Structures are given as C-alpha cells and as structure tokens.
Amino acid sequence: MRSHPVALGQVSRLIAALDLEAIAAPTTSHAAELVASCEDPSEAAIASDLAADLYGLDILKRNVEDDPHNTTRFYVLSAEPQAIEQKTQLLTTIVFRTQNRPGCLYHAIAGFAENAINMTKIESYLVGGQFVPSRFLCEFEGDPAAPEVADALDTLARHARELVVLGTFPMASRHLRNRSEENLPSWGTKPPAAFRWSDSQQEAGG
C-alpha cells in the first residue's frame, strides 16, 4: 500500500486487516502514479478520486479512513485579498509570535475571551528549534472587519512580537457547530476531580 505518510497513518486499520506493507510516497498522487506505472495487481494506493481518474486506476474501496470524521484541509492563497460574501460563519487564520515567558500567551489571547470569540485551533511551534520566542498558528470564528474581532486582534498585537492575518474563509457547512449547550456537562464552580489537587498534594506543593 503506497501513499503519503500522513495518509498511511490514517488507514492503519485497513493496512493491518489486509496484512499489507505500508510504503511511503512524497504525495498521494505520486503514490497513484507509481501504482499505475508498475502495473502490478498486488500494488495499491491511498489517493483521491482525481488521482485515480488521472492515472487510470480502479477505485477498490472508498472511505477507508480509521476515523470517519477525519478531514484534510487545504489552504488556497491569493496574492491579493479577496472579498467574501458572509453567507455563513467565517473562520480566520492568523500566525503570531510571543516571548517565551510566563503569562505571555494568556495576555495575548485574552481579548478573544473578553469579546466572546470562539478559538477553534491553536498550535505552537518553536522558532529556530530553540526554547525562546514561540510562534502560534491560531484559528477563530469571525471576520477581522467586525468590531469585536478587531478589538481582540488589537489586544493580541499589543502583546505579540509579530502578528500576521493569513486570511478569512467560510466554514464548511458540515463543520458548523451546534451552539446549543443543553447536553454539555457543566463544571459549575468546581472542576472535575481529575483536575483538582487533593489536600495532600496541596500540602506537599506548599
């Protein structure tokens, strides 16, 4: 079974069930091209419908991922800003950098909580492989042109060493979240036991 390493990791159950050897390829489409060129019926690839059409391959099975909710997203970049019709919920992606010291991230993103803006993703990356300034990729619901988002970004800019807005795009309809919280458990004023220090731990920690 040939494919990109990430794709192979997403179909590990299928590979194990069929007792196949996983062989990494630079891309999923390149894996399809290799399978087509070798003309060996024992070879297969994890790739898109488009790759199958392009290289004349038969699709043996669809939706073989381990997690049915797994989604791979691709960003389409433009040299110039593009107008977006706000017919649905918008997502904005930014990159920012802070100093690596206590409280920096907390203060930088505080504006999102203060303006009731939902952050859907935040990932950290080391700059230059060193434990110094940290770079974050962040995604949140909203349009930078909206007053509350502009206020949150202004707070972030005051505490960040660098801030870049990569772009804004519509949220896919199947990912629109249900904002009803009727069935969500509430901590109230007391977090679950797994997140509380016991008396002995508090005494030991001073």
mmCIF file of the C-alpha atoms, coordinates in Angstrom:
data_MODEL
# 
_entry.id   MODEL 
# 
loop_
_atom_site.group_PDB 
_atom_site.id 
_atom_site.type_symbol 
_atom_site.label_atom_id 
_atom_site.label_alt_id 
_atom_site.label_comp_id 
_atom_site.label_asym_id 
_atom_site.label_entity_id 
_atom_site.label_seq_id 
_atom_site.pdbx_PDB_ins_code 
_atom_site.Cartn_x 
_atom_site.Cartn_y 
_atom_site.Cartn_z 
_atom_site.occupancy 
_atom_site.B_iso_or_equiv 
_atom_site.pdbx_formal_charge 
_atom_site.auth_seq_id 
_atom_site.auth_comp_id 
_atom_site.auth_asym_id 
_atom_site.auth_atom_id 
_atom_site.pdbx_PDB_model_num 
ATOM 1   C CA . MET A 1 1   ? 0.000   0.000  0.000   1.00 0.00 ? 1   MET A CA 1 
ATOM 2   C CA . ARG A 1 2   ? 1.555   3.274  -1.135  1.00 0.00 ? 2   ARG A CA 1 
ATOM 3   C CA . SER A 1 3   ? 0.657   6.771  -0.028  1.00 0.00 ? 3   SER A CA 1 
ATOM 4   C CA . HIS A 1 4   ? 1.890   9.841  1.794   1.00 0.00 ? 4   HIS A CA 1 
ATOM 5   C CA . PRO A 1 5   ? 2.965   9.009  5.399   1.00 0.00 ? 5   PRO A CA 1 
ATOM 6   C CA . VAL A 1 6   ? 0.103   11.040 6.875   1.00 0.00 ? 6   VAL A CA 1 
ATOM 7   C CA . ALA A 1 7   ? -2.456  9.212  4.719   1.00 0.00 ? 7   ALA A CA 1 
ATOM 8   C CA . LEU A 1 8   ? -0.940  5.846  5.638   1.00 0.00 ? 8   LEU A CA 1 
ATOM 9   C CA . GLY A 1 9   ? -1.323  6.730  9.299   1.00 0.00 ? 9   GLY A CA 1 
ATOM 10  C CA . GLN A 1 10  ? -4.995  7.455  8.736   1.00 0.00 ? 10  GLN A CA 1 
ATOM 11  C CA . VAL A 1 11  ? -5.716  3.980  7.323   1.00 0.00 ? 11  VAL A CA 1 
ATOM 12  C CA . SER A 1 12  ? -3.661  1.864  9.719   1.00 0.00 ? 12  SER A CA 1 
ATOM 13  C CA . ARG A 1 13  ? -6.601  -0.447 10.495  1.00 0.00 ? 13  ARG A CA 1 
ATOM 14  C CA . LEU A 1 14  ? -7.145  -1.249 6.834   1.00 0.00 ? 14  LEU A CA 1 
ATOM 15  C CA . ILE A 1 15  ? -3.450  -1.960 6.323   1.00 0.00 ? 15  ILE A CA 1 
ATOM 16  C CA . ALA A 1 16  ? -3.394  -4.263 9.352   1.00 0.00 ? 16  ALA A CA 1 
ATOM 17  C CA . ALA A 1 17  ? -6.622  -6.037 8.355   1.00 0.00 ? 17  ALA A CA 1 
ATOM 18  C CA . LEU A 1 18  ? -5.323  -6.775 4.856   1.00 0.00 ? 18  LEU A CA 1 
ATOM 19  C CA . ASP A 1 19  ? -1.805  -7.563 6.113   1.00 0.00 ? 19  ASP A CA 1 
ATOM 20  C CA . LEU A 1 20  ? -0.247  -5.059 3.714   1.00 0.00 ? 20  LEU A CA 1 
ATOM 21  C CA . GLU A 1 21  ? 3.149   -3.367 3.712   1.00 0.00 ? 21  GLU A CA 1 
ATOM 22  C CA . ALA A 1 22  ? 2.930   0.418  4.024   1.00 0.00 ? 22  ALA A CA 1 
ATOM 23  C CA . ILE A 1 23  ? 5.269   2.211  1.615   1.00 0.00 ? 23  ILE A CA 1 
ATOM 24  C CA . ALA A 1 24  ? 5.654   5.976  1.878   1.00 0.00 ? 24  ALA A CA 1 
ATOM 25  C CA . ALA A 1 25  ? 5.461   8.244  -1.174  1.00 0.00 ? 25  ALA A CA 1 
ATOM 26  C CA . PRO A 1 26  ? 6.100   12.002 -1.490  1.00 0.00 ? 26  PRO A CA 1 
ATOM 27  C CA . THR A 1 27  ? 2.395   12.677 -2.151  1.00 0.00 ? 27  THR A CA 1 
ATOM 28  C CA . THR A 1 28  ? -0.806  10.664 -2.502  1.00 0.00 ? 28  THR A CA 1 
ATOM 29  C CA . SER A 1 29  ? -0.991  11.476 -6.212  1.00 0.00 ? 29  SER A CA 1 
ATOM 30  C CA . HIS A 1 30  ? 2.608   10.318 -6.711  1.00 0.00 ? 30  HIS A CA 1 
ATOM 31  C CA . ALA A 1 31  ? 1.665   7.050  -4.985  1.00 0.00 ? 31  ALA A CA 1 
ATOM 32  C CA . ALA A 1 32  ? -1.145  6.589  -7.518  1.00 0.00 ? 32  ALA A CA 1 
ATOM 33  C CA . GLU A 1 33  ? 1.249   7.341  -10.369 1.00 0.00 ? 33  GLU A CA 1 
ATOM 34  C CA . LEU A 1 34  ? 3.725   4.728  -9.085  1.00 0.00 ? 34  LEU A CA 1 
ATOM 35  C CA . VAL A 1 35  ? 0.997   2.085  -8.812  1.00 0.00 ? 35  VAL A CA 1 
ATOM 36  C CA . ALA A 1 36  ? -0.185  2.838  -12.332 1.00 0.00 ? 36  ALA A CA 1 
ATOM 37  C CA . SER A 1 37  ? 3.316   2.665  -13.782 1.00 0.00 ? 37  SER A CA 1 
ATOM 38  C CA . CYS A 1 38  ? 4.282   -0.655 -12.183 1.00 0.00 ? 38  CYS A CA 1 
ATOM 39  C CA . GLU A 1 39  ? 1.154   -2.476 -13.468 1.00 0.00 ? 39  GLU A CA 1 
ATOM 40  C CA . ASP A 1 40  ? 1.311   -4.917 -10.545 1.00 0.00 ? 40  ASP A CA 1 
ATOM 41  C CA . PRO A 1 41  ? -2.147  -6.032 -9.289  1.00 0.00 ? 41  PRO A CA 1 
ATOM 42  C CA . SER A 1 42  ? -0.714  -6.538 -5.797  1.00 0.00 ? 42  SER A CA 1 
ATOM 43  C CA . GLU A 1 43  ? 0.057   -2.786 -5.554  1.00 0.00 ? 43  GLU A CA 1 
ATOM 44  C CA . ALA A 1 44  ? -2.471  -0.242 -4.344  1.00 0.00 ? 44  ALA A CA 1 
ATOM 45  C CA . ALA A 1 45  ? -2.512  3.410  -3.309  1.00 0.00 ? 45  ALA A CA 1 
ATOM 46  C CA . ILE A 1 46  ? -4.419  5.617  -0.913  1.00 0.00 ? 46  ILE A CA 1 
ATOM 47  C CA . ALA A 1 47  ? -5.270  8.629  -3.047  1.00 0.00 ? 47  ALA A CA 1 
ATOM 48  C CA . SER A 1 48  ? -8.101  10.824 -4.304  1.00 0.00 ? 48  SER A CA 1 
ATOM 49  C CA . ASP A 1 49  ? -10.734 10.138 -6.943  1.00 0.00 ? 49  ASP A CA 1 
ATOM 50  C CA . LEU A 1 50  ? -8.970  12.696 -9.122  1.00 0.00 ? 50  LEU A CA 1 
ATOM 51  C CA . ALA A 1 51  ? -5.686  10.777 -8.903  1.00 0.00 ? 51  ALA A CA 1 
ATOM 52  C CA . ALA A 1 52  ? -7.473  7.553  -9.858  1.00 0.00 ? 52  ALA A CA 1 
ATOM 53  C CA . ASP A 1 53  ? -9.012  9.242  -12.905 1.00 0.00 ? 53  ASP A CA 1 
ATOM 54  C CA . LEU A 1 54  ? -5.751  10.893 -13.866 1.00 0.00 ? 54  LEU A CA 1 
ATOM 55  C CA . TYR A 1 55  ? -3.721  7.681  -13.826 1.00 0.00 ? 55  TYR A CA 1 
ATOM 56  C CA . GLY A 1 56  ? -6.429  5.278  -14.982 1.00 0.00 ? 56  GLY A CA 1 
ATOM 57  C CA . LEU A 1 57  ? -6.762  3.322  -11.730 1.00 0.00 ? 57  LEU A CA 1 
ATOM 58  C CA . ASP A 1 58  ? -9.790  1.422  -10.461 1.00 0.00 ? 58  ASP A CA 1 
ATOM 59  C CA . ILE A 1 59  ? -11.201 2.524  -7.115  1.00 0.00 ? 59  ILE A CA 1 
ATOM 60  C CA . LEU A 1 60  ? -11.386 -0.622 -4.996  1.00 0.00 ? 60  LEU A CA 1 
ATOM 61  C CA . LYS A 1 61  ? -12.912 0.919  -1.871  1.00 0.00 ? 61  LYS A CA 1 
ATOM 62  C CA . ARG A 1 62  ? -13.943 4.349  -0.672  1.00 0.00 ? 62  ARG A CA 1 
ATOM 63  C CA . ASN A 1 63  ? -13.918 5.998  2.763   1.00 0.00 ? 63  ASN A CA 1 
ATOM 64  C CA . VAL A 1 64  ? -11.296 3.680  4.239   1.00 0.00 ? 64  VAL A CA 1 
ATOM 65  C CA . GLU A 1 65  ? -10.017 6.090  6.911   1.00 0.00 ? 65  GLU A CA 1 
ATOM 66  C CA . ASP A 1 66  ? -9.876  4.892  10.514  1.00 0.00 ? 66  ASP A CA 1 
ATOM 67  C CA . ASP A 1 67  ? -11.816 7.923  11.735  1.00 0.00 ? 67  ASP A CA 1 
ATOM 68  C CA . PRO A 1 68  ? -14.909 8.772  9.650   1.00 0.00 ? 68  PRO A CA 1 
ATOM 69  C CA . HIS A 1 69  ? -14.677 12.393 10.833  1.00 0.00 ? 69  HIS A CA 1 
ATOM 70  C CA . ASN A 1 70  ? -11.114 12.779 9.596   1.00 0.00 ? 70  ASN A CA 1 
ATOM 71  C CA . THR A 1 71  ? -10.725 15.677 7.165   1.00 0.00 ? 71  THR A CA 1 
ATOM 72  C CA . THR A 1 72  ? -7.716  17.031 5.299   1.00 0.00 ? 72  THR A CA 1 
ATOM 73  C CA . ARG A 1 73  ? -7.938  20.745 4.594   1.00 0.00 ? 73  ARG A CA 1 
ATOM 74  C CA . PHE A 1 74  ? -6.000  22.713 2.018   1.00 0.00 ? 74  PHE A CA 1 
ATOM 75  C CA . TYR A 1 75  ? -5.452  26.457 2.120   1.00 0.00 ? 75  TYR A CA 1 
ATOM 76  C CA . VAL A 1 76  ? -5.812  28.382 -1.147  1.00 0.00 ? 76  VAL A CA 1 
ATOM 77  C CA . LEU A 1 77  ? -3.661  31.521 -1.043  1.00 0.00 ? 77  LEU A CA 1 
ATOM 78  C CA . SER A 1 78  ? -4.063  34.682 -3.112  1.00 0.00 ? 78  SER A CA 1 
ATOM 79  C CA . ALA A 1 79  ? -1.555  37.453 -3.764  1.00 0.00 ? 79  ALA A CA 1 
ATOM 80  C CA . GLU A 1 80  ? -4.350  39.994 -3.234  1.00 0.00 ? 80  GLU A CA 1 
ATOM 81  C CA . PRO A 1 81  ? -7.198  39.989 -0.674  1.00 0.00 ? 81  PRO A CA 1 
ATOM 82  C CA . GLN A 1 82  ? -10.440 38.513 -1.989  1.00 0.00 ? 82  GLN A CA 1 
ATOM 83  C CA . ALA A 1 83  ? -13.916 39.711 -0.999  1.00 0.00 ? 83  ALA A CA 1 
ATOM 84  C CA . ILE A 1 84  ? -16.009 37.102 0.842   1.00 0.00 ? 84  ILE A CA 1 
ATOM 85  C CA . GLU A 1 85  ? -19.792 37.011 0.928   1.00 0.00 ? 85  GLU A CA 1 
ATOM 86  C CA . GLN A 1 86  ? -20.724 36.402 4.531   1.00 0.00 ? 86  GLN A CA 1 
ATOM 87  C CA . LYS A 1 87  ? -23.488 33.860 3.968   1.00 0.00 ? 87  LYS A CA 1 
ATOM 88  C CA . THR A 1 88  ? -22.226 31.544 6.678   1.00 0.00 ? 88  THR A CA 1 
ATOM 89  C CA . GLN A 1 89  ? -19.913 31.519 9.707   1.00 0.00 ? 89  GLN A CA 1 
ATOM 90  C CA . LEU A 1 90  ? -16.418 32.737 8.863   1.00 0.00 ? 90  LEU A CA 1 
ATOM 91  C CA . LEU A 1 91  ? -13.107 31.426 10.150  1.00 0.00 ? 91  LEU A CA 1 
ATOM 92  C CA . THR A 1 92  ? -9.909  33.473 10.308  1.00 0.00 ? 92  THR A CA 1 
ATOM 93  C CA . THR A 1 93  ? -6.387  32.075 10.483  1.00 0.00 ? 93  THR A CA 1 
ATOM 94  C CA . ILE A 1 94  ? -3.504  34.033 11.981  1.00 0.00 ? 94  ILE A CA 1 
ATOM 95  C CA . VAL A 1 95  ? 0.127   33.462 12.945  1.00 0.00 ? 95  VAL A CA 1 
ATOM 96  C CA . PHE A 1 96  ? 1.646   35.312 15.862  1.00 0.00 ? 96  PHE A CA 1 
ATOM 97  C CA . ARG A 1 97  ? 4.790   35.180 17.952  1.00 0.00 ? 97  ARG A CA 1 
ATOM 98  C CA . THR A 1 98  ? 5.295   35.856 21.642  1.00 0.00 ? 98  THR A CA 1 
ATOM 99  C CA . GLN A 1 99  ? 8.212   35.859 24.011  1.00 0.00 ? 99  GLN A CA 1 
ATOM 100 C CA . ASN A 1 100 ? 8.670   32.570 25.847  1.00 0.00 ? 100 ASN A CA 1 
ATOM 101 C CA . ARG A 1 101 ? 7.904   33.715 29.362  1.00 0.00 ? 101 ARG A CA 1 
ATOM 102 C CA . PRO A 1 102 ? 5.076   33.067 31.843  1.00 0.00 ? 102 PRO A CA 1 
ATOM 103 C CA . GLY A 1 103 ? 1.789   34.751 31.032  1.00 0.00 ? 103 GLY A CA 1 
ATOM 104 C CA . CYS A 1 104 ? 2.648   35.916 27.508  1.00 0.00 ? 104 CYS A CA 1 
ATOM 105 C CA . LEU A 1 105 ? 0.170   33.669 25.708  1.00 0.00 ? 105 LEU A CA 1 
ATOM 106 C CA . TYR A 1 106 ? -2.511  34.258 28.348  1.00 0.00 ? 106 TYR A CA 1 
ATOM 107 C CA . HIS A 1 107 ? -2.371  38.030 27.918  1.00 0.00 ? 107 HIS A CA 1 
ATOM 108 C CA . ALA A 1 108 ? -2.064  37.819 24.122  1.00 0.00 ? 108 ALA A CA 1 
ATOM 109 C CA . ILE A 1 109 ? -5.286  35.843 23.593  1.00 0.00 ? 109 ILE A CA 1 
ATOM 110 C CA . ALA A 1 110 ? -7.282  37.345 26.464  1.00 0.00 ? 110 ALA A CA 1 
ATOM 111 C CA . GLY A 1 111 ? -9.098  39.621 24.013  1.00 0.00 ? 111 GLY A CA 1 
ATOM 112 C CA . PHE A 1 112 ? -10.797 36.654 22.395  1.00 0.00 ? 112 PHE A CA 1 
ATOM 113 C CA . ALA A 1 113 ? -12.423 35.604 25.662  1.00 0.00 ? 113 ALA A CA 1 
ATOM 114 C CA . GLU A 1 114 ? -13.310 39.198 26.542  1.00 0.00 ? 114 GLU A CA 1 
ATOM 115 C CA . ASN A 1 115 ? -15.076 39.588 23.182  1.00 0.00 ? 115 ASN A CA 1 
ATOM 116 C CA . ALA A 1 116 ? -16.762 36.152 23.275  1.00 0.00 ? 116 ALA A CA 1 
ATOM 117 C CA . ILE A 1 117 ? -14.855 34.922 20.200  1.00 0.00 ? 117 ILE A CA 1 
ATOM 118 C CA . ASN A 1 118 ? -14.504 31.163 19.862  1.00 0.00 ? 118 ASN A CA 1 
ATOM 119 C CA . MET A 1 119 ? -10.993 29.892 19.105  1.00 0.00 ? 119 MET A CA 1 
ATOM 120 C CA . THR A 1 120 ? -11.183 26.629 17.157  1.00 0.00 ? 120 THR A CA 1 
ATOM 121 C CA . LYS A 1 121 ? -7.464  25.869 16.913  1.00 0.00 ? 121 LYS A CA 1 
ATOM 122 C CA . ILE A 1 122 ? -4.153  26.930 18.402  1.00 0.00 ? 122 ILE A CA 1 
ATOM 123 C CA . GLU A 1 123 ? -0.838  25.191 17.712  1.00 0.00 ? 123 GLU A CA 1 
ATOM 124 C CA . SER A 1 124 ? 2.631   26.193 18.885  1.00 0.00 ? 124 SER A CA 1 
ATOM 125 C CA . TYR A 1 125 ? 5.919   25.982 17.017  1.00 0.00 ? 125 TYR A CA 1 
ATOM 126 C CA . LEU A 1 126 ? 9.439   26.650 18.223  1.00 0.00 ? 126 LEU A CA 1 
ATOM 127 C CA . VAL A 1 127 ? 11.249  29.381 16.328  1.00 0.00 ? 127 VAL A CA 1 
ATOM 128 C CA . GLY A 1 128 ? 14.556  28.088 15.007  1.00 0.00 ? 128 GLY A CA 1 
ATOM 129 C CA . GLY A 1 129 ? 14.225  24.940 17.125  1.00 0.00 ? 129 GLY A CA 1 
ATOM 130 C CA . GLN A 1 130 ? 15.022  26.873 20.306  1.00 0.00 ? 130 GLN A CA 1 
ATOM 131 C CA . PHE A 1 131 ? 13.031  27.401 23.504  1.00 0.00 ? 131 PHE A CA 1 
ATOM 132 C CA . VAL A 1 132 ? 12.895  31.142 23.001  1.00 0.00 ? 132 VAL A CA 1 
ATOM 133 C CA . PRO A 1 133 ? 10.083  33.072 21.248  1.00 0.00 ? 133 PRO A CA 1 
ATOM 134 C CA . SER A 1 134 ? 7.176   30.768 20.399  1.00 0.00 ? 134 SER A CA 1 
ATOM 135 C CA . ARG A 1 135 ? 5.135   31.035 17.194  1.00 0.00 ? 135 ARG A CA 1 
ATOM 136 C CA . PHE A 1 136 ? 1.451   30.098 17.209  1.00 0.00 ? 136 PHE A CA 1 
ATOM 137 C CA . LEU A 1 137 ? -0.958  29.178 14.432  1.00 0.00 ? 137 LEU A CA 1 
ATOM 138 C CA . CYS A 1 138 ? -4.440  30.168 15.554  1.00 0.00 ? 138 CYS A CA 1 
ATOM 139 C CA . GLU A 1 139 ? -7.882  29.842 14.030  1.00 0.00 ? 139 GLU A CA 1 
ATOM 140 C CA . PHE A 1 140 ? -11.014 31.515 15.327  1.00 0.00 ? 140 PHE A CA 1 
ATOM 141 C CA . GLU A 1 141 ? -14.595 32.252 14.338  1.00 0.00 ? 141 GLU A CA 1 
ATOM 142 C CA . GLY A 1 142 ? -15.176 35.729 12.986  1.00 0.00 ? 142 GLY A CA 1 
ATOM 143 C CA . ASP A 1 143 ? -14.180 38.390 10.477  1.00 0.00 ? 143 ASP A CA 1 
ATOM 144 C CA . PRO A 1 144 ? -11.293 40.792 11.276  1.00 0.00 ? 144 PRO A CA 1 
ATOM 145 C CA . ALA A 1 145 ? -13.529 43.602 9.997   1.00 0.00 ? 145 ALA A CA 1 
ATOM 146 C CA . ALA A 1 146 ? -16.012 43.005 12.834  1.00 0.00 ? 146 ALA A CA 1 
ATOM 147 C CA . PRO A 1 147 ? -15.501 45.406 15.791  1.00 0.00 ? 147 PRO A CA 1 
ATOM 148 C CA . GLU A 1 148 ? -15.186 42.650 18.408  1.00 0.00 ? 148 GLU A CA 1 
ATOM 149 C CA . VAL A 1 149 ? -12.621 40.736 16.329  1.00 0.00 ? 149 VAL A CA 1 
ATOM 150 C CA . ALA A 1 150 ? -10.675 43.922 15.634  1.00 0.00 ? 150 ALA A CA 1 
ATOM 151 C CA . ASP A 1 151 ? -10.565 44.596 19.383  1.00 0.00 ? 151 ASP A CA 1 
ATOM 152 C CA . ALA A 1 152 ? -9.297  41.076 20.116  1.00 0.00 ? 152 ALA A CA 1 
ATOM 153 C CA . LEU A 1 153 ? -6.603  41.385 17.441  1.00 0.00 ? 153 LEU A CA 1 
ATOM 154 C CA . ASP A 1 154 ? -5.607  44.773 18.835  1.00 0.00 ? 154 ASP A CA 1 
ATOM 155 C CA . THR A 1 155 ? -5.088  43.183 22.260  1.00 0.00 ? 155 THR A CA 1 
ATOM 156 C CA . LEU A 1 156 ? -3.105  40.391 20.669  1.00 0.00 ? 156 LEU A CA 1 
ATOM 157 C CA . ALA A 1 157 ? -0.932  42.837 18.719  1.00 0.00 ? 157 ALA A CA 1 
ATOM 158 C CA . ARG A 1 158 ? -0.027  44.693 21.924  1.00 0.00 ? 158 ARG A CA 1 
ATOM 159 C CA . HIS A 1 159 ? 1.342   41.512 23.497  1.00 0.00 ? 159 HIS A CA 1 
ATOM 160 C CA . ALA A 1 160 ? 2.799   39.834 20.401  1.00 0.00 ? 160 ALA A CA 1 
ATOM 161 C CA . ARG A 1 161 ? 6.131   40.425 18.742  1.00 0.00 ? 161 ARG A CA 1 
ATOM 162 C CA . GLU A 1 162 ? 4.645   39.518 15.371  1.00 0.00 ? 162 GLU A CA 1 
ATOM 163 C CA . LEU A 1 163 ? 1.086   39.129 14.046  1.00 0.00 ? 163 LEU A CA 1 
ATOM 164 C CA . VAL A 1 164 ? 0.077   38.077 10.519  1.00 0.00 ? 164 VAL A CA 1 
ATOM 165 C CA . VAL A 1 165 ? -3.509  37.521 9.367   1.00 0.00 ? 165 VAL A CA 1 
ATOM 166 C CA . LEU A 1 166 ? -3.272  34.714 6.811   1.00 0.00 ? 166 LEU A CA 1 
ATOM 167 C CA . GLY A 1 167 ? -6.877  35.010 5.678   1.00 0.00 ? 167 GLY A CA 1 
ATOM 168 C CA . THR A 1 168 ? -10.584 34.540 6.279   1.00 0.00 ? 168 THR A CA 1 
ATOM 169 C CA . PHE A 1 169 ? -12.793 31.854 4.735   1.00 0.00 ? 169 PHE A CA 1 
ATOM 170 C CA . PRO A 1 170 ? -16.288 30.375 5.116   1.00 0.00 ? 170 PRO A CA 1 
ATOM 171 C CA . MET A 1 171 ? -16.680 27.451 7.472   1.00 0.00 ? 171 MET A CA 1 
ATOM 172 C CA . ALA A 1 172 ? -17.799 24.290 5.661   1.00 0.00 ? 172 ALA A CA 1 
ATOM 173 C CA . SER A 1 173 ? -21.480 23.640 6.348   1.00 0.00 ? 173 SER A CA 1 
ATOM 174 C CA . ARG A 1 174 ? -20.811 20.162 7.745   1.00 0.00 ? 174 ARG A CA 1 
ATOM 175 C CA . HIS A 1 175 ? -18.442 21.648 10.312  1.00 0.00 ? 175 HIS A CA 1 
ATOM 176 C CA . LEU A 1 176 ? -20.831 24.304 11.587  1.00 0.00 ? 176 LEU A CA 1 
ATOM 177 C CA . ARG A 1 177 ? -21.007 23.572 15.236  1.00 0.00 ? 177 ARG A CA 1 
ATOM 178 C CA . ASN A 1 178 ? -24.200 23.171 17.194  1.00 0.00 ? 178 ASN A CA 1 
ATOM 179 C CA . ARG A 1 179 ? -24.188 26.108 19.566  1.00 0.00 ? 179 ARG A CA 1 
ATOM 180 C CA . SER A 1 180 ? -26.804 24.532 21.818  1.00 0.00 ? 180 SER A CA 1 
ATOM 181 C CA . GLU A 1 181 ? -25.195 23.616 25.128  1.00 0.00 ? 181 GLU A CA 1 
ATOM 182 C CA . GLU A 1 182 ? -28.177 21.834 26.641  1.00 0.00 ? 182 GLU A CA 1 
ATOM 183 C CA . ASN A 1 183 ? -26.439 18.453 26.655  1.00 0.00 ? 183 ASN A CA 1 
ATOM 184 C CA . LEU A 1 184 ? -22.985 19.679 27.658  1.00 0.00 ? 184 LEU A CA 1 
ATOM 185 C CA . PRO A 1 185 ? -21.916 18.918 31.231  1.00 0.00 ? 185 PRO A CA 1 
ATOM 186 C CA . SER A 1 186 ? -21.185 21.956 33.328  1.00 0.00 ? 186 SER A CA 1 
ATOM 187 C CA . TRP A 1 187 ? -18.333 22.180 35.825  1.00 0.00 ? 187 TRP A CA 1 
ATOM 188 C CA . GLY A 1 188 ? -20.071 24.971 37.685  1.00 0.00 ? 188 GLY A CA 1 
ATOM 189 C CA . THR A 1 189 ? -17.585 26.461 40.139  1.00 0.00 ? 189 THR A CA 1 
ATOM 190 C CA . LYS A 1 190 ? -15.859 23.154 40.827  1.00 0.00 ? 190 LYS A CA 1 
ATOM 191 C CA . PRO A 1 191 ? -13.735 21.328 38.207  1.00 0.00 ? 191 PRO A CA 1 
ATOM 192 C CA . PRO A 1 192 ? -13.817 17.521 37.895  1.00 0.00 ? 192 PRO A CA 1 
ATOM 193 C CA . ALA A 1 193 ? -11.791 15.575 40.450  1.00 0.00 ? 193 ALA A CA 1 
ATOM 194 C CA . ALA A 1 194 ? -9.169  14.735 37.816  1.00 0.00 ? 194 ALA A CA 1 
ATOM 195 C CA . PHE A 1 195 ? -8.327  18.449 37.603  1.00 0.00 ? 195 PHE A CA 1 
ATOM 196 C CA . ARG A 1 196 ? -8.324  19.191 41.356  1.00 0.00 ? 196 ARG A CA 1 
ATOM 197 C CA . TRP A 1 197 ? -5.423  18.985 43.739  1.00 0.00 ? 197 TRP A CA 1 
ATOM 198 C CA . SER A 1 198 ? -6.003  16.794 46.771  1.00 0.00 ? 198 SER A CA 1 
ATOM 199 C CA . ASP A 1 199 ? -5.275  18.196 50.235  1.00 0.00 ? 199 ASP A CA 1 
ATOM 200 C CA . SER A 1 200 ? -2.093  16.115 50.437  1.00 0.00 ? 200 SER A CA 1 
ATOM 201 C CA . GLN A 1 201 ? -0.888  17.414 47.087  1.00 0.00 ? 201 GLN A CA 1 
ATOM 202 C CA . GLN A 1 202 ? -1.568  20.992 48.143  1.00 0.00 ? 202 GLN A CA 1 
ATOM 203 C CA . GLU A 1 203 ? 0.382   20.474 51.363  1.00 0.00 ? 203 GLU A CA 1 
ATOM 204 C CA . ALA A 1 204 ? 3.250   18.801 49.517  1.00 0.00 ? 204 ALA A CA 1 
ATOM 205 C CA . GLY A 1 205 ? 3.361   21.625 46.998  1.00 0.00 ? 205 GLY A CA 1 
ATOM 206 C CA . GLY A 1 206 ? 3.402   24.266 49.689  1.00 0.00 ? 206 GLY A CA 1 
# 
